Amino acid sequence: MAEKHGSSITRKSFFCLFMATTMLFVSSWLFVLRSTSRPNFFDRTLFPNEKLLTIFNNGHSESSSQSNVESSNGSSRAILANNEKDHEEGEGEEPPKREVGFQDKDGAANCNGNFKEPLKVFMYDLDPEFHFGLLGWKPEGGSSVWPDIRTRIPSYPGGLNLQHSIEYWLTLDLLASEFSDNPNNRAAIRVQNSSEADLIFVPFFSSLSYNRFSKVNPHQKKNRNKVLQAKLVRFLTAQKEWKRSGGRDHIVMAHHPNSMLDARMQLWPAMFILSDFGRYPINIANVDKDVIAPYKHVIKSYVNDTSDFDSRKTLLFFQGAIYRKDGGYARQELYYLLRGEKDVHFSFGSVQKDGVNKASQGMHSSKFCLNIAGDTPSSNRLFDAIASHCVPVIISDEIELPYEDVLDYSQFSIFVRTSDALKERFLVNLVRSIKKEEWTRMWEKLKEVESSFEFQYPSKEGDAVQMIWQAVARKAPAVKMKINKSRRFSRSVPRKERGLRTIPSPSNFW
């Protein structure tokens, strides 16, 4: 009897629950029906738009329903996912203020988006010995640490020095921003008050310092490059701007892989601008906090390119150092695999004995150009290929590429894993399988993107200088967040224990 009584109670309970749920559903449905007769009952602006902004944070994208994302200090930067308006703008409604780049109708990244509000950068007035003094420039009368670029611009040395000259172009651009008639057409402007700045710029020409002053002269105990790095570390760590952020909001240029070898271990919290991460521990430099910038190409740009698939007679081109240390073993292996192919040019080359002109002619007349890892994952050869409209074939498993968060390299480059490239006839069969139509599409795309890799003064919209600043700007929100988080418990930490004392692991810093 007890079991029957219990079963009866259970059935009654389920029946009551079912009836209550049904009544609630019917009531809700009637409410919706009534609402449809009043079109203004819901404020439709509260619902997400169909086209969403993509917000880049630490290299990962996420969706947002906001049409304009800005923090109170102006440090947030949004990437438009579509260049069409989400809805008709109402009277008096302001459009989004920041556009770092956007995607076109085919979903491809358009890198030439404008900053309606430029990145605000504070630049230290370092002694000329750290920047233009390395070029032989001296202040006239000691009135300023900077040259008057409106009258004369100190020239940068040519040859291979040029490939790591980003420090020169970025510094010039900040100086020029002070004389700009329309600062809103710039990606970055210099501000004189560090408290107003999004980021702090360190104008040390570190690559030039390494290239020209890393040898010890007979009368020296240390080379000039080491001395300058030590002086820079002492200067920076003593500044109120460094102490305020622990260095996290500082921009340090170290584009040559061997530049800043001593200082990098002490300035690790800063945002480095690098060519790659090949000679850095992951806790010192990584894709989350640092920016990869292109090399300045050395060979001549292909102006008025009227070539086509048929007129470029060489299938695959490589000219450079073949025997390299570290990860460059693939070059010599590929040399032995490809040297017998009749339409493949694979030879040793250098800048000497008219090497640059020969490389220019070879790349301009080739369909595909090899970019193989050498001593480090990156090389200038990739950017020479882009300037030549020669489709790059990239064999470098650890390579990181400039502005890859907005630029799809697969549209104009071929990526091959090293293990596959070293298989018998794999590489040559792969490039032979790419027919005229597909090659022409990539060739056309190369001509579209080449301006993003051109360094020039004054800078222009969408060129390499502007693109680097935009890449830096996309890191700014993450920098701001890290600084704010680091201050959470600052009141509870004794003053003498504050500061950044140890080198972090990747997990507990970035």
Secondary structure as UniProt FT lines:
FT   HELIX           2..36
FT   TURN            39..40
FT   HELIX           44..46
FT   STRAND          53..57
FT   TURN            58..59
FT   STRAND          60..64
FT   TURN            72..73
FT   STRAND          79..80
FT   TURN            91..92
FT   STRAND          102..103
FT   TURN            105..106
FT   STRAND          109..110
FT   TURN            111..112
FT   STRAND          119..123
FT   HELIX           128..130
FT   HELIX           132..135
FT   TURN            141..142
FT   TURN            149..151
FT   HELIX           159..164
FT   HELIX           166..177
FT   TURN            178..179
FT   HELIX           183..185
FT   STRAND          188..191
FT   HELIX           194..196
FT   STRAND          199..202
FT   HELIX           206..213
FT   TURN            218..219
FT   HELIX           224..238
FT   HELIX           240..245
FT   TURN            246..249
FT   STRAND          250..253
FT   TURN            257..262
FT   HELIX           263..265
FT   TURN            268..269
FT   STRAND          271..274
FT   TURN            278..279
FT   TURN            282..284
FT   TURN            287..289
FT   STRAND          291..292
FT   TURN            303..304
FT   TURN            309..311
FT   STRAND          314..320
FT   HELIX           326..328
FT   HELIX           329..338
FT   TURN            339..340
FT   TURN            342..343
FT   STRAND          344..348
FT   TURN            352..354
FT   HELIX           355..364
FT   STRAND          366..372
FT   HELIX           381..388
FT   STRAND          391..395
FT   TURN            397..398
FT   TURN            402..406
FT   HELIX           409..411
FT   STRAND          414..415
FT   HELIX           418..421
FT   TURN            424..425
FT   HELIX           426..432
FT   HELIX           436..449
FT   HELIX           450..453
FT   TURN            461..462
FT   HELIX           464..486
FT   TURN            487..489
FT   HELIX           490..492
FT   HELIX           495..497
FT   HELIX           506..509
//
